[in-house]
């Protein structure tokens, strides 16, 4: 069985879908068919809207998580620089050391 790839929707798209149901008077099934989105997904967006949470589903990142993310990026950059320096040193070691004019 082939797996369906996960869909990503913008916050504006989600808000519009919720407005169609809450303010537009349309049924979830109608909006689902029009937008080609699962009815359960739209129900989840409406529930988040009613709970006062952002429909976009963006969660706040703690300071610790932000720091960990920053450190991961720095480590990846340092590793890349290290690899580049290794290759440069190997290249320079192979060159003949003749006099320059």
Secondary structure, 3 states (H helix, E strand, C coil): CCCCCCCCCCHHHHHHHHHHHHCCCCCHHHHHHHHCCCHHHHHHHHHHHHCCCCCCCCCCCCHHHHHHHHHHHHHHHHHHHHHHHHHHHHHHHHCCCCCCC
